[in-house]
Amino acid sequence: MRRSISVVVAAVAGMAIATTFDVGQWASARQRQNDGAPAAPAPRGVSGGGARFAAVPAEKGGQDIFGAYEVVADWPKDLTTMPGHEGWTFGAGQSVFAESPNRVFVLQRGELPNIPRPAVSRLGPSTVFPIGRLPWRDATIASPPGNGGTGQLAETAMEAWAKAGNKMGVDARWEHCILVFDAQGTLIDAWTQWDKMLQRPHFVAISPYDAQKHVWILDDHKHAIFKMTNDGTQIVQTIGTYGEPGNDDKHFNRPTFIDWFPDGSFVVADGYNGTRVVKFDKDGKYITSWGQRGEAGKETRPGYFNNVHGVAVDAKTRRVFVNDRGNKRVQVFDENGTFLDQWTMGRDPSDIHLFHIFSDGYLWAADRGTNRMLKYDLNGNFMYSWGTWGDFPGGMWGVHGFAVDQEGNVYVAEVDNGGAQKYRPRKGANPAMMLGKPLRVAWK
């Protein structure tokens, strides 16, 4: 076995999930008899006698492991299927964006050795590894660079990874950081010309308001955002000072995510080490910023942050929703940084990685702690959730990016499992339990 393999040994407790949503015609309310009156008949396809919250109301049996979706097996095709690439597979999956069902971008932190699951061995009294069907390698620890956590320095990240006993070319390879797949999961493009420039690619997206469909790549360890042509051949703009952290109009400190206003202006979540939101005009000129460093894990004051790890804009009201990850809460501001509202997404083990607001006006979040996708209205009311932990097809571990295409297919990128996955809507699924379609304005 290779010298350095990151492993996880864990026991998982069962978890009951309560779901609430407007089921409308899809599910019956609990039927009660009052004063001897007979219960109202259940809707077609739904049995009477109690509430039913199935994602596919007409389906018998099942348990909605993946909610309103089913996993698309073998999407994407593993890197091991590439000629001469048999020994290497996906590294930590950082982000995913679907320009269309036939052009899906995936960011990853290099490649990891393609190693079969180890045979079960005894590590000590009453301790064996691997455990049953549980994951055995954590891709985010195995993949370079080190120093990925809040407050850790990007400038010593590769040294930290090497000090952990890792060697490039043996424990990982820094290749294929920007990948593009078609609907069948075939790799149709790889922007390998940018691999050497990147250290920790964190986010990829295209503004829904940009007719030229520039591709935005954010690297938190290089403190920079790159605006590229749609074919990836040129960088047309760099925002932030490459390789130099800071806290002013020309610097970031490990930025994480971006979202846009309808006029093309945008906000940046800044970030792992920064504690602010930064607003730019449509040309990338600095407008304003807001936020202060808070007391991690305890903060309730408006405008105080610890790990700004997600931002989403409500296109209708121009409100800015900010993931204050270190304090397990959402903070809501107007477009100029005036505080409006806040709510929590749950105590431990909750760990929200990011969220999006889709065209239907609901906010969906990815929770790394519970490995579930969460739906909220924009007032913070919890509506529904789905997902389960595992490294089997459809199981989630460490969703760090997600997207929806025009056909309603859902994609996730996972830092812990590595790589990405695709889910398609189940036939007859309740739309209230599905992620909304992506917002598209200047392009379709």
Order of alpha helices (4+ residues) and beta strands (2+ residues): beta-beta-beta-beta-beta-beta-beta-alpha-alpha-beta-beta-beta-beta-beta-beta-beta-beta-beta-beta-beta-beta-beta-beta-beta-beta-beta-beta-beta-beta-beta-beta-beta
